[in-house]
């Protein structure tokens, strides 16, 4: 089983001719409203890939809360550990240009009230994979990492957005997923080079997956160091592609696949996500990823 502890948002998505610069107003034709949040996106990605998933997080007692859970429900994610609080539901404003690049502003709201105790010790063990990000309080994330490690659970951390965690927590995870920006931030924070192999060595030998968008991913783990090519697609929107990667990766590891096989499938699913507009709604189901993998040249 996969337990995702993280953010739950409602996204406002603006397709624009250019991403606004400071002080600039850019007009677009319309706005789409869609569930999002890194935690919820990763939970949906794992569930759509076939995983049994439980989501732990917080939403507000406001009109946005129910909509933020819509696609989690449709994907069959267990929401028993999602709690309503007296804060606004998390909300993100996402600007997307014609090349698929994006800029995102987030109002955290209820995500700041998520607490590690929502995931009881009884749920943690060798048959559990815990997935975490950095859109809920870092102290709660670190606490859950340490409890999950003590219970023998597998721990996957997506250090996104980049933020500080105690080094003992970072050394207690199994798989760290960062993009190039997050990897560079972490490397500076730790005083090492930003390559996947350097981060792995500095953090005591944990597995590191450094994603590089259309350039694929660099992986360093106990089985070696390698580069995973990206499936070449015509990207129109990269929103949620990184979260799709993490969710599918976590599911494949949870079902016993090697890290190499998990990264390969996650790369294909993320590429497929980039061919669609939207955030959580753009994440593929298992059959779609299977079909693209059948013709992939990775």
N, C-alpha and C positions, 0 to 999 in steps of 0.2 A: 504494500500500500504506500501511496505517496501522500505526505502531509505538506501542504504549502502554507507557510506563515508569511503573510505579506499584505500588500496594499490592494484595495478595491476602489475603483474610481468610476465615474462616468465621464466619457470623453466628448469634447466638442471639437469636431474636425473640420478645418477650413482648407479647401483646395484652392490655392492662390497662384497667380502667375509668378510671383517671387515671394520669398520669405521676408517679412518686414525687417527693415533696419531700425535702429533706435530713432524714435521720433517720426517714423514713417507709417502711414496708413495705406494698406493695400486692400483693394476690393476683390472679392471672389463671388462666384455665382450663387453659392449656397453653403449651408452648414449641415453636417451630419452629426447625429448624437448616437453614441455607441458605448457599451460597457468597456472598461479598460482597467488600468492599474497593473503594475508589473506582476504582483502576486496573482491576481485573478487571471491575467493573460497566461501565465505559466501553468496555472491549474487547468485552464481550459485546453491548452495545448497538450498537456499530458493526458487528459481525459479523452480528447478527440483522437489521440493516438492509441487509445485502448486501455489506459491505466485506471485503476481504482484510486480516486483522489478525494481527500478531505481538505477543505479550505478553512484556515483560521485567520480572522481579521476583524475589522470593525466597519460599520456603516452608520450614517446618521439617521435620526428619526425624522426624515424630511422626504419630500417627493422624489428626490434623486436616488434614494437608497434602493428601492425596489428595482428600478431600471438597471442599476449597477450590478445586480445579481442575476439578471435575466439569462445571459448566455452560460453562466455557471450552472444554473438550473437545467437548461436545455442539454448541457453536456453531461449531466448526471453527477456533478460534483456534490459531495456531502457538505452541507452548509451548517451543520449542528454547532460548529465552533465559530461561527460568524455572529458577532453580537452588536445590537444597536446601542448607540451612545448619544449623549446630548451634544453632539458636534455636527457640523455639516458633513455630508458625504463627500469624500475626496473627489476632486474634479480636475480635469486636465484640458487645456486649450492647445490643440495641435495644428500647426500650420504646415502644409505639404506643398512643395513646388512641383512643376511638371516632370522633373527628373526623379521624383520620389524622395528627395531629401526632406527632412522635417526639423522643426524647432518646437519644443514643448515647454509649456509653463504649467506647473501643478500647484493646486491648493490642497494641502495634505488633509486638513479637516479631521474626520474620524480616524484616519489611519494613524494619527498620533496617539490614539487611545488603545491601540492593539497591544496586548500583553502576552508574554511567553506562557503564563499560567493557563491560557486558553487551550494549550496542548498539554494534557495530563501525562504524567510519567507512564501510565498504563498503556498509552498509545505508542510509546517509543520502544524500539527493540531491533534485533537484527533483521527482521522482515520489513522494516520501515525505511523509506527514503524521505528525508526532510529537506525541503527546498526553501531557500530564503533569499531575500533581496535587501535593498537598503532604503525602502520607502516607508518603513515603520521605525519606531525608535531603535537606535543602534544598540542601546543597552539591553533591550528585550531580545533582539536578534542574537547578541552574544550569549545571553543567558540560555536561550534555547539550543544554540550550538553546543554549549558545554554539557547540557543535560542529555542531548541526543547522543553525543560522543560517549558519555558515561554509560548509556544504555545500550550501546553497540549498534545504533542506527547509522545508516549511510547519510552523509550530510553534503548537500550541493549548495554552494553559495554563489549567487550572481551579485558581484559587488557593484551594483548599479542602482542609483547613481553612486559614483565613487564617494566613499565616506570612511571615516576612521572606525576601526574595531580593535579591541585589544589583540596583541599578537598571539597570545595563547589561544584565543578563539580562532584566528586565521589558521593556526597550525593544527587545529582540531577538526578541520573539515576534510572531506575526502576529495572533492572536486571543486576548484575555483574557476568560475567563468567570468572573464572580463573582456571588454572590447579594447581597442588600442588606446583610447583616451583614458579609460579606467585603469588599464594596465600601466600606463605612463604615470598616472597619479599615484598609484600604489607603489610603484618602483621608487618614485621620489620620496614617498612617505617612509619607505623601508630602507632607503639608501642602497639600492641595487640597480641593475640594468632592467629595462622594461621587457625583455624577451621572456617567453614562456619558461624556458629552461632556467633563466636567472631567478625568476619569481619562485619557481619550484625549489631551487636550491636554498634560497633565502628563507623559505617557509617550511623547511624541514622535510621536504620530499613529498608534499601533497601533489596531486595531479592538477595541472593548470591547462586550461583551454583559453587561448587568446584569439578572439574572433576578429576578423579583418574585413567584414563586409564582402564585397564582390571578389576580394583577394583570398577568401577562404579562412582557414583557421590554423594556428600553430598549436601543437599539443606537446606537452612534456609530462611524462608519467613514469612509473617504474618499469614499464615495458619499452621505453625509449622516447625519442623525440621525432616528430614527423609533422608534415604539413598536409592538411586536408584541403583539397581544391574545392571551390564553390561551384555549384551547378550554375551554368550561365543561362540567365533568363532576362527578359525585358522587364526590368523593375519599373513599377509605377508608383509604389508607396512602400517605404521600408518600415513604417510604423508597425510595431509588435513583432517584427522578424526576429529580433534578438530574444524576446520572450518565448516565441515559438521554438527557437533553437534550444533554450534551456529546458522547457517543459518536455519536449520530445527526448532530449538527452537523458533527463531524469527517468522517464518511463523506461527507456531501453536499458539503463543501468539497473533499475528496479526489477526488471524481468530477467536479469542475469546476462545481458549482452556485454561484450568487452567494450572498453572505452573507445577503441578504434571504430567498432561497428556502430556504437551509439552516436559518435560525432558525425559519421558519414550520413546516417539517417537524419539526424538533426539538421545537417547542412542542406539536405534536399528539401525537408519540410520548410525551413526558413526561406529558401529560394522561392518556393511555391507561394509562400505568404507575401513575398514582395511583388507578385504579379497581380495583386488585388488591392483595391482601395479599402481603407479602414484600419481599425486596430484589432480588437478581439475577434470581430466577425471575419477577418481575413485569414484566420488560422485554419489550416487544412484538417480534414478528417483522415483517418488511417488509410482508407482505400485510395484517396487522392495521392497521398505520399507514396503508397505502394506502387501506384501506376507510374509516377514520375521516376521512382527508383528503378523500375524495370527498364526504362530507356536512358537512365543517367550514364554519364561517361566518367564519373568520379573514380 
